[in-house]
Amino acid sequence: MFEFLNQELNEFYGEDKKKLRTNTILYGHLGEGRWHTHLQPPLSSESIAQFEADLK
């Protein structure tokens, strides 16, 4: 699903985007640090397993 949404948003917004160090992508700059929408990549299976192990 992430790849599908990423492709659709890239086609719609073109170069009007910014990628953060967390791999979150911001789309549609509105000015003053505001963005229209964002897309966050999914967590890896390893990250989820580690989180669940930490919570027991």
C-alpha positions in Angstrom: 0.0 0.0 0.0 2.9 2.4 0.9 4.4 2.1 -2.6 1.0 2.7 -4.3 0.3 5.8 -2.3 3.9 7.0 -2.7 3.6 6.7 -6.5 0.2 8.4 -6.6 1.3 11.3 -4.4 4.6 11.7 -6.4 2.6 12.0 -9.6 0.2 14.5 -8.1 2.7 16.7 -6.3 5.7 16.3 -8.5 8.7 18.0 -7.0 6.6 19.8 -4.3 7.8 17.4 -1.5 10.4 17.0 1.2 11.9 13.8 2.6 12.8 13.8 6.3 15.5 11.8 8.0 12.8 9.5 9.4 11.9 8.7 5.7 8.6 10.5 6.2 7.7 12.4 3.0 5.9 15.7 3.2 3.8 16.8 0.2 2.4 20.1 -0.9 4.3 22.9 0.8 1.8 25.5 2.1 4.4 27.9 3.5 5.5 28.7 7.0 6.6 25.1 7.6 3.1 23.7 6.9 2.5 20.8 4.4 -0.7 19.5 2.9 -0.1 15.8 3.6 2.5 13.3 4.6 3.3 9.7 4.1 5.3 7.6 6.6 6.9 4.3 5.6 5.6 1.1 7.4 7.5 -0.4 10.3 9.6 -3.4 9.5 8.7 -6.8 10.9 11.9 -6.7 13.0 10.9 -3.4 14.5 7.4 -4.7 15.4 8.8 -7.9 16.9 11.3 -5.9 19.0 8.5 -3.6 20.2 6.4 -6.6 21.1 9.3 -8.3 22.9 10.0 -5.1 24.9 6.4 -5.0 26.0 6.2 -8.7 26.8 
